[in-house]
């Protein structure tokens, strides 16, 4: 039996009349069996659980009745004696990134052949380590002890059952982008390599897109436009920049977009982020070769002219 909490809640199936008849056929002459149902109210509006938020309270409906031959006579006996039936609620093993409690821990029912209903509250919270949109299974353990009567003969059989409930952690979009520095003094004729580290700090596989939206048309840039990072994965990429001559100073805007892998950036139900990082460049004119003023060609011309004049005046002297 799996109770799946989602926008289309699946409730634990209630027993059919045929199943009730099977109980009656297999129950001893003066022994009853408890029949317990666990389900979520149909009008409960469930949404994925946001990591590191306050605990989410989920109503759990517990129903119990007793079936078997002479069930009504036996239940009247227990009612006259004011003997009630206790059902213990506890939780099984859950992941270490999940916090969950169920309250109350014990529900006291009157022995009855018709369903008695009681509402418990399952409180659940998850940390950033919870994998996004993956099933979180919380086992609710339901236990009732055997009740004896009629000269200590067993009258109501005890039961113990584990009901797994499936929840869904929400996606948290967090990335970290780091640069060794954001100011570079570069030469126009050289390609500058800028290492950039990107780490996925969110709780799910993320699709990350990069774009420089103000790159001048006479500049050249090379970098991966789209990368995919697993949860907590870090990767280093290289941004290669080759500017034009005489640019002076320029600031480039590197846009980094991130969303859950496989989803659309326009999906309002999925968290996405858009970061902009500014990288500043200044032209390095400390080397004469890289200056915007053509000094080297002028020097070459002057040398050639000097040689020509030297040869010319030397011939005239002869």
BELDAZI-V329909 format. One record per residue. RES is the residue in one small letter. D_LAST is the distance of its C-alpha to the last C-alpha in Angstrom with 2 decimals. Layout:
<<RES,D_LAST> <RES,D_LAST>>
//
This chain:
<<x,116.06> <x,112.74> <x,112.52> <x,109.10> <x,108.09> <x,105.79> <x,105.87> <x,108.34> <x,110.63> <x,112.54> <x,115.91> <x,117.88> <x,120.40> <x,123.96> <x,126.71> <x,128.51> <x,132.30> <x,132.15> <x,130.40> <x,133.08> <x,135.76> <x,134.07> <x,134.30> <x,137.99> <x,138.67> <x,137.00> <x,138.25> <x,141.22> <x,144.63> <x,144.26> <x,140.56> <x,137.93> <x,134.20> <x,131.72> <x,129.31> <x,126.21> <x,123.58> <x,120.25> <x,118.12> <x,115.84> <x,117.24> <x,116.14> <x,114.97> <x,112.67> <x,109.11> <x,106.84> <x,103.09> <x,100.69> <x,100.83> <x,97.82> <x,96.55> <x,97.04> <x,99.28> <x,102.92> <x,105.50> <x,106.63> <x,110.43> <x,111.79> <x,115.50> <x,117.27> <x,120.72> <x,123.14> <x,126.31> <x,129.16> <x,132.52> <x,134.97> <x,136.27> <x,139.01> <x,142.70> <x,144.94> <x,141.81> <x,143.49> <x,146.47> <x,144.26> <x,142.03> <x,145.14> <x,146.20> <x,142.90> <x,143.02> <x,146.54> <x,145.42> <x,142.34> <x,140.14> <x,136.54> <x,133.58> <x,130.34> <x,126.99> <x,124.12> <x,120.54> <x,117.55> <x,114.00> <x,112.61> <x,109.20> <x,106.26> <x,102.47> <x,101.27> <x,99.20> <x,102.40> <x,105.12> <x,108.48> <x,112.06> <x,115.24> <x,118.01> <x,120.94> <x,121.22> <x,124.88> <x,126.63> <x,130.43> <x,132.10> <x,135.71> <x,136.99> <x,137.19> <x,137.29> <x,135.09> <x,131.48> <x,130.94> <x,127.44> <x,125.40> <x,121.83> <x,119.48> <x,115.94> <x,112.98> <x,110.14> <x,106.71> <x,103.24> <x,100.01> <x,96.84> <x,93.19> <x,93.52> <x,95.95> <x,94.33> <x,94.11> <x,96.50> <x,97.98> <x,101.73> <x,103.05> <x,106.47> <x,109.01> <x,112.29> <x,115.40> <x,118.19> <x,121.68> <x,124.66> <x,128.39> <x,131.00> <x,134.20> <x,137.17> <x,140.59> <x,143.97> <x,147.33> <x,148.47> <x,144.89> <x,144.15> <x,140.56> <x,140.60> <x,136.96> <x,134.24> <x,131.16> <x,127.75> <x,124.12> <x,121.31> <x,117.56> <x,116.12> <x,112.27> <x,110.66> <x,107.13> <x,104.89> <x,101.27> <x,98.67> <x,96.31> <x,92.50> <x,90.49> <x,86.83> <x,84.73> <x,81.15> <x,78.73> <x,74.98> <x,72.70> <x,68.94> <x,67.03> <x,65.59> <x,65.28> <x,61.91> <x,58.63> <x,55.02> <x,53.12> <x,49.69> <x,49.50> <x,47.78> <x,50.29> <x,53.94> <x,56.38> <x,59.61> <x,62.62> <x,65.78> <x,69.04> <x,72.49> <x,75.44> <x,78.99> <x,82.17> <x,84.74> <x,87.22> <x,90.25> <x,89.21> <x,86.52> <x,83.96> <x,81.49> <x,78.35> <x,75.77> <x,72.37> <x,70.27> <x,67.38> <x,68.35> <x,65.32> <x,62.38> <x,59.44> <x,58.57> <x,54.99> <x,56.22> <x,57.38> <x,60.50> <x,62.38> <x,65.85> <x,69.33> <x,71.19> <x,74.67> <x,76.18> <x,79.78> <x,81.07> <x,84.41> <x,86.55> <x,84.78> <x,81.76> <x,78.30> <x,75.02> <x,71.35> <x,69.05> <x,65.28> <x,63.82> <x,60.22> <x,58.18> <x,54.65> <x,53.81> <x,51.28> <x,48.18> <x,48.79> <x,52.57> <x,52.83> <x,56.46> <x,59.12> <x,62.72> <x,64.13> <x,67.89> <x,69.23> <x,72.72> <x,75.09> <x,78.36> <x,81.19> <x,84.60> <x,87.17> <x,85.94> <x,87.36> <x,88.32> <x,86.79> <x,84.81> <x,87.05> <x,90.27> <x,91.92> <x,94.26> <x,91.41> <x,89.46> <x,85.72> <x,82.98> <x,79.61> <x,77.17> <x,73.81> <x,71.18> <x,68.09> <x,64.82> <x,62.05> <x,58.32> <x,55.34> <x,51.72> <x,49.75> <x,46.34> <x,45.71> <x,43.14> <x,40.00> <x,40.11> <x,43.51> <x,42.83> <x,43.50> <x,40.22> <x,37.27> <x,35.08> <x,33.63> <x,32.24> <x,30.60> <x,29.05> <x,27.70> <x,26.22> <x,24.60> <x,23.09> <x,21.73> <x,20.31> <x,18.71> <x,17.03> <x,15.84> <x,14.51> <x,12.79> <x,11.03> <x,10.32> <x,8.91> <x,6.74> <x,5.20> <x,5.32> <x,3.78> <x,0.00>>
//
